Amino acid sequence: MQAPGYSSERSRSGLLAKFFFAKRMIPEQRVELLPDYRDQADAYRLEPQAIVDKLEGREDSFYGRATALFGLLDAEARVAWADHMLAVLEGSVEFGDLDLLREAAARRE
């Protein structure tokens, strides 16, 4: 804890590895990748959300709540990305249309 710095963060996602090569898949396969990933991320999102909510207003829990908030925002980003990519693949939005992402975030608030 006293040593300066920290190790760099790396995460490996089997889904992202498959999605990177999704051009080689048929369209149905591409779409099939996303719902389970999205649902798992959304289910996980409830865990850090519960911690953030539980620690709200507790001065002694600032750093614990901040850490849980990181997990919550990360999970929300994964859900938003999956929602966006599903909509893009289904043809209902243009790639990079951030209005969908903002709307989804507003619904979760």
C-alpha positions in Angstrom: 0.0 0.0 0.0 2.9 2.4 0.7 4.7 1.7 -2.6 4.2 4.4 -5.3 2.2 3.6 -8.4 0.2 0.5 -9.3 0.2 -2.2 -11.9 -1.5 -1.5 -15.2 -5.0 -2.8 -15.6 -5.6 -5.4 -18.2 -8.8 -7.3 -18.8 -9.4 -10.0 -21.3 -12.8 -10.6 -22.8 -13.7 -13.7 -24.7 -16.6 -11.8 -26.2 -14.5 -9.0 -27.4 -12.0 -11.5 -29.0 -14.9 -13.1 -30.9 -16.4 -9.8 -31.7 -13.1 -8.6 -33.2 -13.4 -11.4 -35.7 -17.1 -11.1 -36.2 -16.8 -10.1 -39.8 -16.1 -13.7 -40.5 -19.4 -14.8 -39.0 -22.8 -14.8 -40.5 -25.0 -11.9 -39.3 -27.1 -14.1 -37.0 -24.0 -15.3 -35.2 -22.9 -11.7 -34.6 -26.2 -10.8 -33.0 -26.3 -14.0 -30.9 -23.1 -13.1 -29.2 -24.5 -10.0 -27.5 -27.7 -10.7 -25.5 -26.1 -13.1 -22.9 -23.1 -10.7 -22.5 -25.5 -7.8 -22.0 -27.7 -9.7 -19.5 -24.6 -10.9 -17.5 -23.3 -7.4 -17.3 -26.7 -6.0 -16.3 -27.0 -8.7 -13.6 -23.5 -7.9 -12.3 -24.4 -4.2 -12.3 -26.8 -4.8 -9.5 -24.0 -5.9 -7.1 -21.9 -2.7 -7.1 -25.1 -0.7 -7.3 -26.3 -2.2 -4.0 -22.9 -1.4 -2.4 -23.0 2.2 -3.7 -26.5 2.6 -2.3 -25.7 0.9 1.0 -22.7 3.2 1.6 -24.4 6.4 0.6 -24.0 9.1 3.2 -21.4 7.2 5.3 -18.4 9.4 5.6 -16.2 6.5 6.8 -17.0 4.6 3.5 -15.8 7.1 0.9 -13.1 4.9 -0.6 -15.1 1.8 -0.5 -18.1 3.5 -2.2 -15.7 5.1 -4.7 -14.4 1.6 -5.6 -17.9 0.2 -5.9 -18.8 3.2 -8.1 -16.0 2.2 -10.4 -17.4 -1.3 -10.8 -20.9 0.1 -11.3 -19.8 2.5 -14.0 -17.8 -0.2 -15.7 -20.8 -2.5 -15.7 -23.1 0.2 -17.0 -20.6 0.9 -19.8 -20.7 -2.8 -20.8 -24.5 -2.8 -20.9 -24.6 0.4 -22.9 -22.0 -1.0 -25.4 -24.0 -4.2 -25.8 -27.3 -2.3 -26.3 -25.6 -0.1 -28.8 -24.1 -2.9 -30.8 -27.3 -4.9 -30.8 -29.2 -1.8 -32.2 -26.5 -1.2 -34.8 -26.5 -4.9 -35.9 -30.3 -4.9 -36.0 -30.2 -1.7 -38.1 -32.1 0.5 -35.8 -29.3 3.0 -35.2 -26.1 4.2 -36.8 -22.8 3.1 -35.4 -21.6 5.7 -32.9 -25.1 7.3 -32.4 -24.6 8.3 -28.8 -28.2 9.4 -28.3 -29.1 5.7 -27.7 -26.4 5.4 -25.1 -27.5 8.5 -23.4 -31.2 7.4 -23.4 -30.3 4.0 -21.9 -28.2 5.7 -19.2 -31.1 8.0 -18.4 -33.5 5.1 -18.1 -31.2 3.4 -15.5 -31.1 6.5 -13.3 
